[in-house]
Amino acid sequence: MANGDKLAIDGGTPVVSEPLPAGVSGPSVVDEEEISAITDLLRSQGLFRYRHGGQTAQFEAEAAEFLGVEHALMVNSGTSALICALTAVGVGPGDEVIVPGYTYIATAAAVIATGAVPVIAEIDESLGLDPKDLEAKITPYTKAVVPVHMRGVPARLDDILEVAKKHGLKVVEDCCQCVGGSYKGQRVGSYGDAGAWSLNYYKTISSGEGGLVYTNDRDVFERACFTADPGLPMWTKTDASVEWRNESFPRQTYRPSEVLGSMARVQLGKIGDILAHQRALKAAFLGELDESGSYSHQHVDDPDGDTGVSASVIVHDKDLAIGYEHALKAEGVTVGTIYNDGFPDRHIYSYWDTILAKRSPHPSGYPWKDPSYKGNVEYSEDMCPRTLDILGRSLRFDFNMNMTEEHARLMARALNKVDAALGS
Ligand SMILES: *Cc1c(COP(=O)(O)O)cnc(C)c1O
């Protein structure tokens, strides 16, 4: 074996000599533009979102245009956006909502916040919801499904939508990790009854915290507005230009401030550059991989709609994945696996302790013991063995705005080297 082929973990020279740049998409492109937008806003002292021509209202209009949808409502988080969307499509006590076993815990927690019960389904090699298991998990109580477009990659929407249609389920697309992503020429989130963005610190564009719920359905939009602000009908009573065609109801307050709205506007203006750069990084990475690789690739249903923030490969077994992870780390490349030492990936259902234990804030034990709930969902750490198996064999490479295409190629070369030595 030539010296350059000797793995760094065995004393060879690492492929990556300087640490790869770290960073998260939205925050790493913050510059004077955000600073002056927020400074101007503070000088104006107009921090309340219901201001004529306010920043939040303008962000909503610009986001709706970007998404190609009729209506968009900014809220204070992605979780709030999901709660608004679920409530707006009619989810509530007694209902079950199917979510994939690979997503942030907030997807399932949002279901619980509406009073409904989350049902956890398997993912497949797309690392998104498995349409077959979705169908298998449907009961007479299933009201909705939440496909999640994880790590920037669109889920198998065609198949999921077909199952949903066949069984009369509402669809709320969790696009929190796929802001700017699309599917077969249309933005993700615009196929279902509603879509949700998160603008938290880690997301493609960010206002620190924030979210957006969007839809083409005016009734869904109005109900989302009521869900996000119990005072809304009062705020708008004296505004002749606002007319609600749905009956309002009181719920919680998920209003964002104008600080969030003004920052989100600036970040939305940068989304084209962010997506272009991320996609170039992923293309450079994939283009540099040896064709003889012993692993398979995550199934990407629509590569054109991928936001390019991650690329996952799937090896033959779990021990091999751990070996790759250690060897890659020695080469200077950190990969995401479900085994990352000491830091369990909270995106996997088996770590959602509070949900698996059906912990309720109230002695009644709702939503699971709500008298209107007639189902009998059970949870356990190993209830989705295929999800654990696939994730256990997956290695995720993350790309960020501080990287160059050469960094992405180095990551690929490290994988080529490790695979040549350890793959079979
Ligand atoms: C980030 C995220 C959420 C929640 O968003 P917050 O803004 O943190 O409330 C929901 N679902 C997924 C898949 C996420 O990644």
PDBQT file of the ligand as one rigid body, heavy atoms in Angstrom, charges set to zero:
ROOT
HETATM    1  C1  LIG A 501     -36.180  22.790  13.484  1.00  0.00    +0.000 C 
HETATM    2  C2  LIG A 501     -37.269  21.827  13.239  1.00  0.00    +0.000 A 
HETATM    3  C3  LIG A 501     -38.562  21.978  13.769  1.00  0.00    +0.000 A 
HETATM    4  C4  LIG A 501     -38.911  23.010  14.784  1.00  0.00    +0.000 C 
HETATM    5  O1  LIG A 501     -38.529  24.280  14.509  1.00  0.00    +0.000 OA
HETATM    6  P1  LIG A 501     -38.322  25.333  15.694  1.00  0.00    +0.000 P 
HETATM    7  O2  LIG A 501     -38.210  26.609  14.957  1.00  0.00    +0.000 OA
HETATM    8  O3  LIG A 501     -37.077  24.949  16.414  1.00  0.00    +0.000 OA
HETATM    9  O4  LIG A 501     -39.524  25.276  16.565  1.00  0.00    +0.000 OA
HETATM   10  C5  LIG A 501     -39.541  21.085  13.367  1.00  0.00    +0.000 A 
HETATM   11  N1  LIG A 501     -39.275  20.082  12.531  1.00  0.00    +0.000 NA
HETATM   12  C6  LIG A 501     -38.050  19.889  12.027  1.00  0.00    +0.000 A 
HETATM   13  C7  LIG A 501     -37.826  18.747  11.071  1.00  0.00    +0.000 C 
HETATM   14  C8  LIG A 501     -37.000  20.729  12.386  1.00  0.00    +0.000 A 
HETATM   15  O5  LIG A 501     -35.784  20.489  11.914  1.00  0.00    +0.000 OA
ENDROOT
TORSDOF 0
